[in-house]
Amino acid sequence: EQIIPVISDGMVDLQIGGRNLILASNVLYSNSEYRVASYNMSEDWELNTTYTLTLKGTIEEGKIFGAWANGSGTRVATLSYDAVKGIYTSTFNTPSTIANQTPKVINIYNTPSTTAGSASIEWIKLEKGNKATDWSPAPEDLKSTTFQLYTPKGYLLTNDIPEVVLE
């Protein structure tokens, strides 16, 4: 048995947490609109399911980040600020009305709507379960990245090969 060392790309303390369901989740959004950002999801909402939503961003004092599923018809969460971690978070169960909305979308709003102020989102993560984990991209976002691995005999393997079996 031979162990092949993996050489990192300079990332330190990489932690793999829960699966992020939001695509392009680290695109910076900054505006003074009621709707701060709209995100596509890798899968549709599930009924009777617990989700945890976390985002890193800023919002004017007296304002609150709110999350709506599939358009503006179903409010799913109001996020609370965790000053120690510097993030906004909420754990919630999907409401029954979520099935009646346009699928695979989550919108983040700057509430209340009557007095929207400036807000920004650096990154966001939606995961199943009741425990927030560190931000990570959705696995679908990694498909555009090419990885290369050189084996001891000099073979080059990349992630664009459909299936690779190492013995």
C-alpha positions in Angstrom: 0.0 0.0 0.0 1.3 3.4 -1.0 0.2 6.7 0.5 0.0 9.6 -2.0 0.6 12.9 -0.2 -1.9 15.7 -1.1 -0.3 19.1 -1.4 -2.6 21.9 -0.6 -3.0 25.2 -2.5 -2.0 27.3 0.6 -5.3 27.0 2.4 -4.9 26.5 6.1 -7.4 24.9 8.5 -9.8 23.8 5.8 -12.9 22.5 7.5 -15.5 20.5 5.6 -18.9 21.2 7.1 -22.5 20.8 6.0 -23.4 21.0 2.3 -24.2 24.5 1.1 -27.4 24.5 -0.9 -26.8 28.0 -2.3 -25.1 28.4 -5.6 -22.5 31.3 -6.1 -22.8 31.9 -2.4 -19.7 34.2 -2.1 -20.6 36.9 -4.6 -20.7 40.3 -2.9 -24.0 42.1 -2.9 -24.3 45.6 -1.7 -27.2 48.1 -2.2 -29.9 50.1 -0.5 -32.8 48.2 -2.0 -35.5 46.2 -0.1 -34.2 43.0 -1.7 -30.5 42.8 -1.1 -29.9 39.6 -3.0 -31.5 36.6 -4.8 -29.8 33.2 -4.9 -30.4 30.0 -6.8 -30.3 26.8 -4.9 -28.9 23.4 -5.9 -32.1 21.6 -4.9 -35.6 22.6 -4.0 -36.9 23.1 -0.5 -38.1 20.1 1.4 -41.3 20.2 3.5 -41.0 19.5 7.3 -37.3 20.0 7.2 -35.0 22.0 9.5 -32.5 24.4 7.8 -29.9 26.7 9.1 -29.1 29.9 7.2 -25.9 31.9 7.9 -24.6 35.0 6.3 -21.7 37.4 6.7 -22.7 40.9 5.9 -23.7 44.3 7.2 -27.0 46.1 7.6 -27.9 49.5 9.0 -28.8 49.7 12.7 -32.5 49.0 13.3 -32.7 46.9 10.2 -33.0 43.1 10.0 -32.1 40.5 7.3 -35.0 38.4 6.4 -35.2 35.3 4.1 -38.0 34.5 1.8 -38.3 31.2 -0.1 -39.0 31.0 -3.8 -39.8 34.6 -4.4 -41.4 37.0 -1.9 -44.4 34.8 -1.0 -43.0 32.7 1.9 -41.0 34.2 4.7 -38.8 31.5 6.2 -36.4 33.2 8.6 -35.5 36.4 10.4 -31.7 36.4 11.1 -30.2 37.3 14.4 -26.7 38.8 14.8 -24.0 36.9 16.6 -21.5 39.6 17.7 -18.9 37.0 18.8 -18.7 35.4 15.3 -19.7 38.5 13.3 -22.4 36.6 11.4 -26.2 36.5 11.0 -27.9 33.2 11.5 -31.3 31.5 11.9 -32.5 27.9 12.2 -36.1 27.3 11.0 -38.5 24.6 9.8 -40.0 24.9 6.3 -43.6 26.2 6.3 -46.3 24.3 4.4 -46.7 27.2 2.0 -43.2 26.7 0.6 -44.5 24.1 -1.8 -46.7 26.7 -3.6 -43.8 28.9 -4.7 -41.3 29.1 -7.6 -38.7 26.4 -6.8 -35.0 26.6 -6.0 -34.7 30.3 -5.0 -34.0 32.2 -1.7 -34.2 35.9 -1.4 -32.6 38.0 1.3 -34.5 41.2 2.2 -33.6 44.3 4.2 -36.6 44.7 6.6 -38.8 46.4 7.3 -39.6 47.2 3.6 -40.9 50.8 4.3 -37.4 52.0 5.2 -34.8 49.9 3.4 -31.3 51.1 4.1 -27.8 50.0 2.9 -26.9 46.4 3.3 -24.3 44.0 2.0 -23.7 40.3 1.9 -20.2 38.9 1.6 -21.2 35.2 1.7 -24.2 33.1 2.6 -24.8 29.4 3.5 -28.0 27.4 3.7 -27.7 23.9 5.0 -30.0 21.2 6.3 -30.0 20.6 10.1 -29.9 22.8 13.2 -26.1 23.4 13.4 -24.3 26.1 11.4 -20.9 25.1 10.0 -18.2 27.2 8.4 -18.9 28.7 5.0 -18.0 26.4 2.1 -19.1 26.6 -1.6 -21.9 24.4 -3.0 -20.3 21.3 -4.5 -21.8 22.3 -7.9 -19.7 25.5 -7.8 -16.5 23.4 -7.6 -17.2 21.6 -10.9 -15.6 24.5 -12.8 -12.3 24.1 -11.0 -9.8 21.7 -12.4 -7.8 19.6 -10.0 -4.6 17.8 -10.9 -2.9 15.0 -9.1 0.5 13.6 -10.1 1.0 10.0 -9.1 4.4 8.5 -8.1 4.9 7.1 -11.6 4.2 10.5 -13.2 0.6 10.0 -14.4 -1.5 13.1 -14.4 -5.1 12.7 -13.2 -7.7 15.5 -13.4 -11.3 15.9 -12.3 -12.6 16.1 -15.8 -12.1 12.4 -16.2 -15.5 10.7 -15.6 -14.2 8.0 -13.2 -10.8 7.3 -11.7 -9.9 4.2 -9.6 -6.7 4.3 -7.6 -5.3 1.0 -6.4 
